[in-house]
């Protein structure tokens, strides 16, 4: 992973979310990707906080967008690792957030982990 690729991913990911374009958001992910988030427990009712596959995550994100029709993200920083990127951003209700994205060989996300401030 290099910084230019990470920056392009970050900007398109933020832009897609801010447009509420779920198909564009999902295009960044492998079909069987895994998503972990404490919000999954609240919104999807999944006690493990983890969902697998585009269909399951799409249903969760669709519901989240319905609950927060004015959702907007503000990108604060992009951190690059080995086959991974961390996006630090301001999310719903100006809450601090960071997401860790692990990429597969095809350049799509295979695992993502969301973290939120108080």
Jmol script that loads the backbone (N, CA, C; Angstrom):
load data "model"
ATOM      1  N   UNK A   1       0.865  -1.184   0.000  1.00  0.00           N
ATOM      2  CA  UNK A   1       0.000   0.000   0.000  1.00  0.00           C
ATOM      3  C   UNK A   1       0.897   1.228   0.000  1.00  0.00           C
ATOM      4  N   UNK A   2       0.635   2.131  -0.924  1.00  0.00           N
ATOM      5  CA  UNK A   2       1.395   3.383  -0.880  1.00  0.00           C
ATOM      6  C   UNK A   2       0.449   4.546  -0.581  1.00  0.00           C
ATOM      7  N   UNK A   3       1.032   5.677  -0.247  1.00  0.00           N
ATOM      8  CA  UNK A   3       0.236   6.823   0.198  1.00  0.00           C
ATOM      9  C   UNK A   3      -0.714   7.339  -0.887  1.00  0.00           C
ATOM     10  N   UNK A   4      -0.306   7.336  -2.144  1.00  0.00           N
ATOM     11  CA  UNK A   4      -1.166   7.836  -3.216  1.00  0.00           C
ATOM     12  C   UNK A   4      -2.418   6.968  -3.359  1.00  0.00           C
ATOM     13  N   UNK A   5      -2.240   5.659  -3.329  1.00  0.00           N
ATOM     14  CA  UNK A   5      -3.382   4.735  -3.416  1.00  0.00           C
ATOM     15  C   UNK A   5      -4.293   4.922  -2.209  1.00  0.00           C
ATOM     16  N   UNK A   6      -3.697   5.026  -1.036  1.00  0.00           N
ATOM     17  CA  UNK A   6      -4.477   5.204   0.193  1.00  0.00           C
ATOM     18  C   UNK A   6      -5.274   6.503   0.166  1.00  0.00           C
ATOM     19  N   UNK A   7      -4.659   7.574  -0.305  1.00  0.00           N
ATOM     20  CA  UNK A   7      -5.350   8.872  -0.390  1.00  0.00           C
ATOM     21  C   UNK A   7      -6.522   8.811  -1.377  1.00  0.00           C
ATOM     22  N   UNK A   8      -6.323   8.142  -2.511  1.00  0.00           N
ATOM     23  CA  UNK A   8      -7.418   8.004  -3.491  1.00  0.00           C
ATOM     24  C   UNK A   8      -8.571   7.191  -2.910  1.00  0.00           C
ATOM     25  N   UNK A   9      -8.230   6.084  -2.241  1.00  0.00           N
ATOM     26  CA  UNK A   9      -9.255   5.272  -1.590  1.00  0.00           C
ATOM     27  C   UNK A   9     -10.022   6.110  -0.571  1.00  0.00           C
ATOM     28  N   UNK A  10      -9.283   6.821   0.276  1.00  0.00           N
ATOM     29  CA  UNK A  10      -9.901   7.617   1.342  1.00  0.00           C
ATOM     30  C   UNK A  10     -10.859   8.655   0.778  1.00  0.00           C
ATOM     31  N   UNK A  11     -10.425   9.388  -0.230  1.00  0.00           N
ATOM     32  CA  UNK A  11     -11.267  10.450  -0.774  1.00  0.00           C
ATOM     33  C   UNK A  11     -12.517   9.892  -1.443  1.00  0.00           C
ATOM     34  N   UNK A  12     -12.360   8.796  -2.200  1.00  0.00           N
ATOM     35  CA  UNK A  12     -13.532   8.216  -2.848  1.00  0.00           C
ATOM     36  C   UNK A  12     -14.482   7.616  -1.825  1.00  0.00           C
ATOM     37  N   UNK A  13     -13.947   6.994  -0.783  1.00  0.00           N
ATOM     38  CA  UNK A  13     -14.772   6.401   0.268  1.00  0.00           C
ATOM     39  C   UNK A  13     -15.577   7.487   0.986  1.00  0.00           C
ATOM     40  N   UNK A  14     -14.916   8.571   1.364  1.00  0.00           N
ATOM     41  CA  UNK A  14     -15.597   9.691   2.026  1.00  0.00           C
ATOM     42  C   UNK A  14     -16.640  10.307   1.106  1.00  0.00           C
ATOM     43  N   UNK A  15     -16.267  10.560  -0.154  1.00  0.00           N
ATOM     44  CA  UNK A  15     -17.199  11.157  -1.116  1.00  0.00           C
ATOM     45  C   UNK A  15     -18.425  10.270  -1.331  1.00  0.00           C
ATOM     46  N   UNK A  16     -18.209   8.956  -1.420  1.00  0.00           N
ATOM     47  CA  UNK A  16     -19.324   8.029  -1.622  1.00  0.00           C
ATOM     48  C   UNK A  16     -20.274   8.051  -0.428  1.00  0.00           C
ATOM     49  N   UNK A  17     -19.707   8.048   0.780  1.00  0.00           N
ATOM     50  CA  UNK A  17     -20.564   8.122   1.971  1.00  0.00           C
ATOM     51  C   UNK A  17     -21.323   9.449   2.018  1.00  0.00           C
ATOM     52  N   UNK A  18     -20.641  10.538   1.719  1.00  0.00           N
ATOM     53  CA  UNK A  18     -21.295  11.847   1.790  1.00  0.00           C
ATOM     54  C   UNK A  18     -22.375  12.004   0.730  1.00  0.00           C
ATOM     55  N   UNK A  19     -22.269  11.252  -0.353  1.00  0.00           N
ATOM     56  CA  UNK A  19     -23.312  11.247  -1.390  1.00  0.00           C
ATOM     57  C   UNK A  19     -24.416  10.239  -1.061  1.00  0.00           C
ATOM     58  N   UNK A  20     -24.212   9.482   0.021  1.00  0.00           N
ATOM     59  CA  UNK A  20     -25.125   8.402   0.412  1.00  0.00           C
ATOM     60  C   UNK A  20     -25.310   7.410  -0.735  1.00  0.00           C
ATOM     61  N   UNK A  21     -24.229   7.177  -1.484  1.00  0.00           N
ATOM     62  CA  UNK A  21     -24.218   6.277  -2.629  1.00  0.00           C
ATOM     63  C   UNK A  21     -23.711   4.919  -2.158  1.00  0.00           C
ATOM     64  N   UNK A  22     -24.621   4.109  -1.683  1.00  0.00           N
ATOM     65  CA  UNK A  22     -24.262   2.833  -1.081  1.00  0.00           C
ATOM     66  C   UNK A  22     -23.563   1.900  -2.070  1.00  0.00           C
ATOM     67  N   UNK A  23     -23.991   1.892  -3.315  1.00  0.00           N
ATOM     68  CA  UNK A  23     -23.337   1.037  -4.321  1.00  0.00           C
ATOM     69  C   UNK A  23     -21.889   1.452  -4.529  1.00  0.00           C
ATOM     70  N   UNK A  24     -21.638   2.733  -4.539  1.00  0.00           N
ATOM     71  CA  UNK A  24     -20.263   3.238  -4.695  1.00  0.00           C
ATOM     72  C   UNK A  24     -19.423   2.882  -3.464  1.00  0.00           C
ATOM     73  N   UNK A  25     -19.995   2.977  -2.286  1.00  0.00           N
ATOM     74  CA  UNK A  25     -19.284   2.567  -1.069  1.00  0.00           C
ATOM     75  C   UNK A  25     -18.941   1.085  -1.159  1.00  0.00           C
ATOM     76  N   UNK A  26     -19.928   0.261  -1.483  1.00  0.00           N
ATOM     77  CA  UNK A  26     -19.738  -1.188  -1.520  1.00  0.00           C
ATOM     78  C   UNK A  26     -18.745  -1.632  -2.588  1.00  0.00           C
ATOM     79  N   UNK A  27     -18.536  -0.839  -3.614  1.00  0.00           N
ATOM     80  CA  UNK A  27     -17.592  -1.183  -4.684  1.00  0.00           C
ATOM     81  C   UNK A  27     -16.162  -1.319  -4.156  1.00  0.00           C
ATOM     82  N   UNK A  28     -15.884  -0.753  -2.995  1.00  0.00           N
ATOM     83  CA  UNK A  28     -14.549  -0.833  -2.404  1.00  0.00           C
ATOM     84  C   UNK A  28     -14.276  -2.179  -1.711  1.00  0.00           C
ATOM     85  N   UNK A  29     -15.300  -3.000  -1.572  1.00  0.00           N
ATOM     86  CA  UNK A  29     -15.215  -4.193  -0.743  1.00  0.00           C
ATOM     87  C   UNK A  29     -15.339  -5.480  -1.547  1.00  0.00           C
ATOM     88  N   UNK A  30     -14.644  -6.536  -1.096  1.00  0.00           N
ATOM     89  CA  UNK A  30     -14.799  -7.877  -1.653  1.00  0.00           C
ATOM     90  C   UNK A  30     -16.196  -8.389  -1.298  1.00  0.00           C
ATOM     91  N   UNK A  31     -16.713  -9.314  -2.083  1.00  0.00           N
ATOM     92  CA  UNK A  31     -18.065  -9.827  -1.860  1.00  0.00           C
ATOM     93  C   UNK A  31     -18.251 -10.450  -0.479  1.00  0.00           C
ATOM     94  N   UNK A  32     -17.223 -11.092   0.052  1.00  0.00           N
ATOM     95  CA  UNK A  32     -17.349 -11.784   1.333  1.00  0.00           C
ATOM     96  C   UNK A  32     -16.614 -11.067   2.466  1.00  0.00           C
ATOM     97  N   UNK A  33     -16.463  -9.737   2.341  1.00  0.00           N
ATOM     98  CA  UNK A  33     -15.719  -9.008   3.371  1.00  0.00           C
ATOM     99  C   UNK A  33     -16.407  -9.083   4.726  1.00  0.00           C
ATOM    100  N   UNK A  34     -15.610  -8.824   5.743  1.00  0.00           N
ATOM    101  CA  UNK A  34     -16.104  -8.857   7.112  1.00  0.00           C
ATOM    102  C   UNK A  34     -15.985  -7.473   7.726  1.00  0.00           C
ATOM    103  N   UNK A  35     -17.051  -7.035   8.375  1.00  0.00           N
ATOM    104  CA  UNK A  35     -17.116  -5.710   8.989  1.00  0.00           C
ATOM    105  C   UNK A  35     -17.376  -5.869  10.478  1.00  0.00           C
ATOM    106  N   UNK A  36     -16.560  -5.209  11.306  1.00  0.00           N
ATOM    107  CA  UNK A  36     -16.755  -5.203  12.752  1.00  0.00           C
ATOM    108  C   UNK A  36     -16.942  -3.776  13.229  1.00  0.00           C
ATOM    109  N   UNK A  37     -17.973  -3.567  14.042  1.00  0.00           N
ATOM    110  CA  UNK A  37     -18.275  -2.232  14.549  1.00  0.00           C
ATOM    111  C   UNK A  37     -19.189  -2.341  15.761  1.00  0.00           C
ATOM    112  N   UNK A  38     -18.953  -1.520  16.778  1.00  0.00           N
ATOM    113  CA  UNK A  38     -19.889  -1.516  17.903  1.00  0.00           C
ATOM    114  C   UNK A  38     -21.281  -1.024  17.490  1.00  0.00           C
ATOM    115  N   UNK A  39     -21.378  -0.269  16.410  1.00  0.00           N
ATOM    116  CA  UNK A  39     -22.679   0.226  15.949  1.00  0.00           C
ATOM    117  C   UNK A  39     -23.511  -0.901  15.340  1.00  0.00           C
ATOM    118  N   UNK A  40     -22.860  -1.952  14.852  1.00  0.00           N
ATOM    119  CA  UNK A  40     -23.588  -3.109  14.323  1.00  0.00           C
ATOM    120  C   UNK A  40     -24.487  -3.687  15.405  1.00  0.00           C
ATOM    121  N   UNK A  41     -24.002  -3.694  16.631  1.00  0.00           N
ATOM    122  CA  UNK A  41     -24.799  -4.201  17.755  1.00  0.00           C
ATOM    123  C   UNK A  41     -26.075  -3.376  17.887  1.00  0.00           C
ATOM    124  N   UNK A  42     -25.946  -2.054  17.830  1.00  0.00           N
ATOM    125  CA  UNK A  42     -27.086  -1.149  18.011  1.00  0.00           C
ATOM    126  C   UNK A  42     -28.051  -1.176  16.831  1.00  0.00           C
ATOM    127  N   UNK A  43     -27.527  -1.067  15.613  1.00  0.00           N
ATOM    128  CA  UNK A  43     -28.367  -0.883  14.429  1.00  0.00           C
ATOM    129  C   UNK A  43     -28.867  -2.207  13.857  1.00  0.00           C
ATOM    130  N   UNK A  44     -27.985  -3.206  13.787  1.00  0.00           N
ATOM    131  CA  UNK A  44     -28.355  -4.483  13.169  1.00  0.00           C
ATOM    132  C   UNK A  44     -28.794  -5.529  14.188  1.00  0.00           C
ATOM    133  N   UNK A  45     -28.566  -5.243  15.474  1.00  0.00           N
ATOM    134  CA  UNK A  45     -28.959  -6.196  16.497  1.00  0.00           C
ATOM    135  C   UNK A  45     -28.105  -7.451  16.522  1.00  0.00           C
ATOM    136  N   UNK A  46     -26.908  -7.380  15.951  1.00  0.00           N
ATOM    137  CA  UNK A  46     -25.990  -8.526  15.936  1.00  0.00           C
ATOM    138  C   UNK A  46     -25.049  -8.403  17.128  1.00  0.00           C
ATOM    139  N   UNK A  47     -25.227  -9.276  18.110  1.00  0.00           N
ATOM    140  CA  UNK A  47     -24.495  -9.184  19.376  1.00  0.00           C
ATOM    141  C   UNK A  47     -22.980  -9.275  19.218  1.00  0.00           C
ATOM    142  N   UNK A  48     -22.508  -9.962  18.191  1.00  0.00           N
ATOM    143  CA  UNK A  48     -21.069 -10.110  17.992  1.00  0.00           C
ATOM    144  C   UNK A  48     -20.416  -8.828  17.486  1.00  0.00           C
ATOM    145  N   UNK A  49     -21.235  -7.907  16.934  1.00  0.00           N
ATOM    146  CA  UNK A  49     -20.691  -6.680  16.354  1.00  0.00           C
ATOM    147  C   UNK A  49     -20.004  -6.916  15.024  1.00  0.00           C
ATOM    148  N   UNK A  50     -20.237  -8.087  14.423  1.00  0.00           N
ATOM    149  CA  UNK A  50     -19.556  -8.449  13.182  1.00  0.00           C
ATOM    150  C   UNK A  50     -20.562  -8.962  12.147  1.00  0.00           C
ATOM    151  N   UNK A  51     -20.395  -8.504  10.908  1.00  0.00           N
ATOM    152  CA  UNK A  51     -21.210  -8.976   9.792  1.00  0.00           C
ATOM    153  C   UNK A  51     -20.272  -9.434   8.682  1.00  0.00           C
ATOM    154  N   UNK A  52     -20.726 -10.410   7.884  1.00  0.00           N
ATOM    155  CA  UNK A  52     -19.922 -10.929   6.786  1.00  0.00           C
ATOM    156  C   UNK A  52     -20.730 -10.897   5.493  1.00  0.00           C
ATOM    157  N   UNK A  53     -20.109 -10.367   4.437  1.00  0.00           N
ATOM    158  CA  UNK A  53     -20.703 -10.356   3.108  1.00  0.00           C
ATOM    159  C   UNK A  53     -21.406  -9.047   2.788  1.00  0.00           C
ATOM    160  N   UNK A  54     -21.374  -8.710   1.501  1.00  0.00           N
ATOM    161  CA  UNK A  54     -21.947  -7.435   1.056  1.00  0.00           C
ATOM    162  C   UNK A  54     -23.428  -7.307   1.355  1.00  0.00           C
ATOM    163  N   UNK A  55     -24.181  -8.397   1.201  1.00  0.00           N
ATOM    164  CA  UNK A  55     -25.628  -8.302   1.438  1.00  0.00           C
ATOM    165  C   UNK A  55     -25.938  -7.933   2.877  1.00  0.00           C
ATOM    166  N   UNK A  56     -25.286  -8.592   3.819  1.00  0.00           N
ATOM    167  CA  UNK A  56     -25.537  -8.327   5.240  1.00  0.00           C
ATOM    168  C   UNK A  56     -25.096  -6.922   5.617  1.00  0.00           C
ATOM    169  N   UNK A  57     -23.922  -6.515   5.153  1.00  0.00           N
ATOM    170  CA  UNK A  57     -23.420  -5.183   5.494  1.00  0.00           C
ATOM    171  C   UNK A  57     -24.236  -4.106   4.787  1.00  0.00           C
ATOM    172  N   UNK A  58     -24.642  -4.361   3.550  1.00  0.00           N
ATOM    173  CA  UNK A  58     -25.469  -3.386   2.827  1.00  0.00           C
ATOM    174  C   UNK A  58     -26.779  -3.140   3.558  1.00  0.00           C
ATOM    175  N   UNK A  59     -27.397  -4.183   4.066  1.00  0.00           N
ATOM    176  CA  UNK A  59     -28.655  -4.020   4.814  1.00  0.00           C
ATOM    177  C   UNK A  59     -28.424  -3.173   6.064  1.00  0.00           C
ATOM    178  N   UNK A  60     -27.327  -3.425   6.754  1.00  0.00           N
ATOM    179  CA  UNK A  60     -26.974  -2.647   7.954  1.00  0.00           C
ATOM    180  C   UNK A  60     -26.721  -1.184   7.595  1.00  0.00           C
ATOM    181  N   UNK A  61     -25.905  -0.940   6.562  1.00  0.00           N
ATOM    182  CA  UNK A  61     -25.605   0.435   6.172  1.00  0.00           C
ATOM    183  C   UNK A  61     -26.845   1.152   5.647  1.00  0.00           C
ATOM    184  N   UNK A  62     -27.711   0.447   4.931  1.00  0.00           N
ATOM    185  CA  UNK A  62     -28.954   1.058   4.436  1.00  0.00           C
ATOM    186  C   UNK A  62     -29.800   1.536   5.611  1.00  0.00           C
ATOM    187  N   UNK A  63     -29.919   0.685   6.625  1.00  0.00           N
ATOM    188  CA  UNK A  63     -30.692   1.050   7.814  1.00  0.00           C
ATOM    189  C   UNK A  63     -30.047   2.236   8.532  1.00  0.00           C
ATOM    190  N   UNK A  64     -28.722   2.231   8.647  1.00  0.00           N
ATOM    191  CA  UNK A  64     -28.013   3.337   9.302  1.00  0.00           C
ATOM    192  C   UNK A  64     -28.252   4.652   8.555  1.00  0.00           C
ATOM    193  N   UNK A  65     -28.227   4.613   7.225  1.00  0.00           N
ATOM    194  CA  UNK A  65     -28.475   5.830   6.439  1.00  0.00           C
ATOM    195  C   UNK A  65     -29.906   6.326   6.613  1.00  0.00           C
ATOM    196  N   UNK A  66     -30.857   5.409   6.762  1.00  0.00           N
ATOM    197  CA  UNK A  66     -32.241   5.812   7.019  1.00  0.00           C
ATOM    198  C   UNK A  66     -32.357   6.487   8.385  1.00  0.00           C
ATOM    199  N   UNK A  67     -31.630   5.975   9.372  1.00  0.00           N
ATOM    200  CA  UNK A  67     -31.674   6.537  10.721  1.00  0.00           C
ATOM    201  C   UNK A  67     -30.954   7.878  10.819  1.00  0.00           C
ATOM    202  N   UNK A  68     -29.980   8.114   9.909  1.00  0.00           N
ATOM    203  CA  UNK A  68     -29.184   9.348   9.927  1.00  0.00           C
ATOM    204  C   UNK A  68     -29.150   9.965   8.523  1.00  0.00           C
ATOM    205  N   UNK A  69     -30.255  10.527   8.068  1.00  0.00           N
ATOM    206  CA  UNK A  69     -30.313  11.040   6.696  1.00  0.00           C
ATOM    207  C   UNK A  69     -29.359  12.202   6.413  1.00  0.00           C
ATOM    208  N   UNK A  70     -28.860  12.841   7.456  1.00  0.00           N
ATOM    209  CA  UNK A  70     -27.925  13.957   7.253  1.00  0.00           C
ATOM    210  C   UNK A  70     -26.475  13.542   7.516  1.00  0.00           C
ATOM    211  N   UNK A  71     -26.191  12.241   7.506  1.00  0.00           N
ATOM    212  CA  UNK A  71     -24.853  11.732   7.782  1.00  0.00           C
ATOM    213  C   UNK A  71     -23.828  12.312   6.817  1.00  0.00           C
ATOM    214  N   UNK A  72     -22.736  12.839   7.383  1.00  0.00           N
ATOM    215  CA  UNK A  72     -21.603  13.358   6.606  1.00  0.00           C
ATOM    216  C   UNK A  72     -20.335  13.022   7.353  1.00  0.00           C
ATOM    217  N   UNK A  73     -19.300  12.708   6.581  1.00  0.00           N
ATOM    218  CA  UNK A  73     -17.997  12.417   7.156  1.00  0.00           C
ATOM    219  C   UNK A  73     -17.020  13.506   6.756  1.00  0.00           C
ATOM    220  N   UNK A  74     -16.110  13.822   7.671  1.00  0.00           N
ATOM    221  CA  UNK A  74     -15.022  14.765   7.399  1.00  0.00           C
ATOM    222  C   UNK A  74     -13.705  14.030   7.625  1.00  0.00           C
ATOM    223  N   UNK A  75     -12.942  13.850   6.569  1.00  0.00           N
ATOM    224  CA  UNK A  75     -11.671  13.145   6.656  1.00  0.00           C
ATOM    225  C   UNK A  75     -10.654  13.993   7.402  1.00  0.00           C
ATOM    226  N   UNK A  76     -10.008  13.405   8.418  1.00  0.00           N
ATOM    227  CA  UNK A  76      -8.998  14.106   9.205  1.00  0.00           C
ATOM    228  C   UNK A  76      -7.589  13.647   8.854  1.00  0.00           C
ATOM    229  N   UNK A  77      -7.406  12.337   8.693  1.00  0.00           N
ATOM    230  CA  UNK A  77      -6.084  11.846   8.311  1.00  0.00           C
ATOM    231  C   UNK A  77      -6.175  10.442   7.741  1.00  0.00           C
ATOM    232  N   UNK A  78      -5.128  10.088   6.980  1.00  0.00           N
ATOM    233  CA  UNK A  78      -5.001   8.781   6.354  1.00  0.00           C
ATOM    234  C   UNK A  78      -3.676   8.190   6.812  1.00  0.00           C
ATOM    235  N   UNK A  79      -3.728   6.998   7.386  1.00  0.00           N
ATOM    236  CA  UNK A  79      -2.535   6.316   7.866  1.00  0.00           C
ATOM    237  C   UNK A  79      -2.352   5.030   7.057  1.00  0.00           C
ATOM    238  N   UNK A  80      -1.130   4.777   6.615  1.00  0.00           N
ATOM    239  CA  UNK A  80      -0.858   3.651   5.726  1.00  0.00           C
ATOM    240  C   UNK A  80      -0.057   2.579   6.446  1.00  0.00           C
ATOM    241  N   UNK A  81      -0.473   1.319   6.251  1.00  0.00           N
ATOM    242  CA  UNK A  81       0.245   0.169   6.793  1.00  0.00           C
ATOM    243  C   UNK A  81       0.561  -0.799   5.666  1.00  0.00           C
ATOM    244  N   UNK A  82       0.857  -2.028   6.031  1.00  0.00           N
ATOM    245  CA  UNK A  82       1.111  -3.082   5.055  1.00  0.00           C
ATOM    246  C   UNK A  82      -0.245  -3.667   4.648  1.00  0.00           C
ATOM    247  N   UNK A  83      -0.640  -3.460   3.414  1.00  0.00           N
ATOM    248  CA  UNK A  83      -1.941  -3.918   2.913  1.00  0.00           C
ATOM    249  C   UNK A  83      -3.109  -3.418   3.756  1.00  0.00           C
ATOM    250  N   UNK A  84      -2.913  -2.279   4.402  1.00  0.00           N
ATOM    251  CA  UNK A  84      -3.988  -1.727   5.226  1.00  0.00           C
ATOM    252  C   UNK A  84      -3.909  -0.204   5.267  1.00  0.00           C
ATOM    253  N   UNK A  85      -5.062   0.374   5.591  1.00  0.00           N
ATOM    254  CA  UNK A  85      -5.188   1.826   5.706  1.00  0.00           C
ATOM    255  C   UNK A  85      -6.074   2.109   6.911  1.00  0.00           C
ATOM    256  N   UNK A  86      -5.762   3.171   7.637  1.00  0.00           N
ATOM    257  CA  UNK A  86      -6.633   3.663   8.703  1.00  0.00           C
ATOM    258  C   UNK A  86      -7.114   5.040   8.287  1.00  0.00           C
ATOM    259  N   UNK A  87      -8.431   5.213   8.299  1.00  0.00           N
ATOM    260  CA  UNK A  87      -9.014   6.538   8.059  1.00  0.00           C
ATOM    261  C   UNK A  87      -9.487   7.082   9.396  1.00  0.00           C
ATOM    262  N   UNK A  88      -8.995   8.249   9.733  1.00  0.00           N
ATOM    263  CA  UNK A  88      -9.433   8.965  10.933  1.00  0.00           C
ATOM    264  C   UNK A  88     -10.344  10.074  10.423  1.00  0.00           C
ATOM    265  N   UNK A  89     -11.565  10.089  10.895  1.00  0.00           N
ATOM    266  CA  UNK A  89     -12.544  11.053  10.391  1.00  0.00           C
ATOM    267  C   UNK A  89     -13.532  11.442  11.475  1.00  0.00           C
ATOM    268  N   UNK A  90     -14.262  12.492  11.184  1.00  0.00           N
ATOM    269  CA  UNK A  90     -15.351  12.915  12.052  1.00  0.00           C
ATOM    270  C   UNK A  90     -16.621  12.406  11.385  1.00  0.00           C
ATOM    271  N   UNK A  91     -17.425  11.692  12.160  1.00  0.00           N
ATOM    272  CA  UNK A  91     -18.605  11.048  11.594  1.00  0.00           C
ATOM    273  C   UNK A  91     -19.902  11.594  12.146  1.00  0.00           C
ATOM    274  N   UNK A  92     -20.835  10.678  12.365  1.00  0.00           N
ATOM    275  CA  UNK A  92     -22.170  11.034  12.843  1.00  0.00           C
ATOM    276  C   UNK A  92     -22.091  11.852  14.123  1.00  0.00           C
ATOM    277  N   UNK A  93     -22.876  12.902  14.176  1.00  0.00           N
ATOM    278  CA  UNK A  93     -22.940  13.793  15.338  1.00  0.00           C
ATOM    279  C   UNK A  93     -21.551  14.289  15.737  1.00  0.00           C
ATOM    280  N   UNK A  94     -20.675  14.516  14.749  1.00  0.00           N
ATOM    281  CA  UNK A  94     -19.308  15.020  14.931  1.00  0.00           C
ATOM    282  C   UNK A  94     -18.456  14.123  15.824  1.00  0.00           C
ATOM    283  N   UNK A  95     -18.820  12.885  15.913  1.00  0.00           N
ATOM    284  CA  UNK A  95     -18.106  11.908  16.728  1.00  0.00           C
ATOM    285  C   UNK A  95     -16.807  11.474  16.033  1.00  0.00           C
ATOM    286  N   UNK A  96     -15.719  11.406  16.791  1.00  0.00           N
ATOM    287  CA  UNK A  96     -14.447  10.940  16.236  1.00  0.00           C
ATOM    288  C   UNK A  96     -14.572   9.475  15.866  1.00  0.00           C
ATOM    289  N   UNK A  97     -13.991   9.111  14.731  1.00  0.00           N
ATOM    290  CA  UNK A  97     -14.032   7.727  14.259  1.00  0.00           C
ATOM    291  C   UNK A  97     -12.717   7.374  13.576  1.00  0.00           C
ATOM    292  N   UNK A  98     -12.384   6.103  13.630  1.00  0.00           N
ATOM    293  CA  UNK A  98     -11.236   5.576  12.888  1.00  0.00           C
ATOM    294  C   UNK A  98     -11.632   4.201  12.383  1.00  0.00           C
ATOM    295  N   UNK A  99     -11.334   3.946  11.126  1.00  0.00           N
ATOM    296  CA  UNK A  99     -11.608   2.627  10.561  1.00  0.00           C
ATOM    297  C   UNK A  99     -10.328   2.058   9.989  1.00  0.00           C
ATOM    298  N   UNK A 100     -10.120   0.786  10.281  1.00  0.00           N
ATOM    299  CA  UNK A 100      -8.978   0.046   9.770  1.00  0.00           C
ATOM    300  C   UNK A 100      -9.490  -0.818   8.626  1.00  0.00           C
ATOM    301  N   UNK A 101      -8.855  -0.697   7.468  1.00  0.00           N
ATOM    302  CA  UNK A 101      -9.238  -1.449   6.280  1.00  0.00           C
ATOM    303  C   UNK A 101      -8.080  -2.353   5.875  1.00  0.00           C
ATOM    304  N   UNK A 102      -8.335  -3.650   5.751  1.00  0.00           N
ATOM    305  CA  UNK A 102      -7.339  -4.601   5.262  1.00  0.00           C
ATOM    306  C   UNK A 102      -7.727  -4.968   3.834  1.00  0.00           C
ATOM    307  N   UNK A 103      -6.765  -4.884   2.919  1.00  0.00           N
ATOM    308  CA  UNK A 103      -7.015  -5.079   1.499  1.00  0.00           C
ATOM    309  C   UNK A 103      -6.520  -6.436   1.022  1.00  0.00           C
ATOM    310  N   UNK A 104      -7.286  -7.026   0.096  1.00  0.00           N
ATOM    311  CA  UNK A 104      -6.881  -8.262  -0.554  1.00  0.00           C
ATOM    312  C   UNK A 104      -6.007  -7.965  -1.751  1.00  0.00           C
ATOM    313  N   UNK A 105      -5.581  -9.010  -2.427  1.00  0.00           N
ATOM    314  CA  UNK A 105      -4.699  -8.875  -3.586  1.00  0.00           C
ATOM    315  C   UNK A 105      -5.321  -8.084  -4.721  1.00  0.00           C
ATOM    316  N   UNK A 106      -6.657  -8.096  -4.809  1.00  0.00           N
ATOM    317  CA  UNK A 106      -7.336  -7.372  -5.893  1.00  0.00           C
ATOM    318  C   UNK A 106      -7.561  -5.893  -5.572  1.00  0.00           C
ATOM    319  N   UNK A 107      -7.075  -5.445  -4.415  1.00  0.00           N
ATOM    320  CA  UNK A 107      -7.199  -4.045  -4.046  1.00  0.00           C
ATOM    321  C   UNK A 107      -8.516  -3.679  -3.390  1.00  0.00           C
ATOM    322  N   UNK A 108      -9.355  -4.685  -3.119  1.00  0.00           N
ATOM    323  CA  UNK A 108     -10.612  -4.411  -2.428  1.00  0.00           C
ATOM    324  C   UNK A 108     -10.496  -4.809  -0.959  1.00  0.00           C
ATOM    325  N   UNK A 109     -11.302  -4.181  -0.135  1.00  0.00           N
ATOM    326  CA  UNK A 109     -11.274  -4.411   1.314  1.00  0.00           C
ATOM    327  C   UNK A 109     -11.829  -5.799   1.629  1.00  0.00           C
ATOM    328  N   UNK A 110     -11.082  -6.557   2.448  1.00  0.00           N
ATOM    329  CA  UNK A 110     -11.538  -7.878   2.881  1.00  0.00           C
ATOM    330  C   UNK A 110     -11.989  -7.885   4.344  1.00  0.00           C
ATOM    331  N   UNK A 111     -11.443  -6.950   5.131  1.00  0.00           N
ATOM    332  CA  UNK A 111     -11.857  -6.817   6.528  1.00  0.00           C
ATOM    333  C   UNK A 111     -11.800  -5.347   6.914  1.00  0.00           C
ATOM    334  N   UNK A 112     -12.772  -4.926   7.702  1.00  0.00           N
ATOM    335  CA  UNK A 112     -12.804  -3.538   8.174  1.00  0.00           C
ATOM    336  C   UNK A 112     -13.245  -3.531   9.636  1.00  0.00           C
ATOM    337  N   UNK A 113     -12.604  -2.643  10.399  1.00  0.00           N
ATOM    338  CA  UNK A 113     -12.873  -2.533  11.828  1.00  0.00           C
ATOM    339  C   UNK A 113     -13.125  -1.061  12.151  1.00  0.00           C
ATOM    340  N   UNK A 114     -14.310  -0.729  12.644  1.00  0.00           N
ATOM    341  CA  UNK A 114     -14.656   0.643  12.979  1.00  0.00           C
ATOM    342  C   UNK A 114     -14.490   0.873  14.482  1.00  0.00           C
ATOM    343  N   UNK A 115     -13.988   2.064  14.803  1.00  0.00           N
ATOM    344  CA  UNK A 115     -13.771   2.481  16.187  1.00  0.00           C
ATOM    345  C   UNK A 115     -14.328   3.889  16.344  1.00  0.00           C
ATOM    346  N   UNK A 116     -14.947   4.168  17.508  1.00  0.00           N
ATOM    347  CA  UNK A 116     -15.586   5.461  17.717  1.00  0.00           C
ATOM    348  C   UNK A 116     -15.216   6.063  19.056  1.00  0.00           C
ATOM    349  N   UNK A 117     -15.120   7.388  19.077  1.00  0.00           N
ATOM    350  CA  UNK A 117     -14.916   8.108  20.323  1.00  0.00           C
ATOM    351  C   UNK A 117     -16.236   8.279  21.047  1.00  0.00           C
ATOM    352  N   UNK A 118     -16.164   8.769  22.242  1.00  0.00           N
ATOM    353  CA  UNK A 118     -17.366   8.976  23.065  1.00  0.00           C
ATOM    354  C   UNK A 118     -18.221  10.101  22.531  1.00  0.00           C
TER     355      UNK A 118
END
end "model"
wireframe off; spacefill off
backbone 0.3
color backbone group
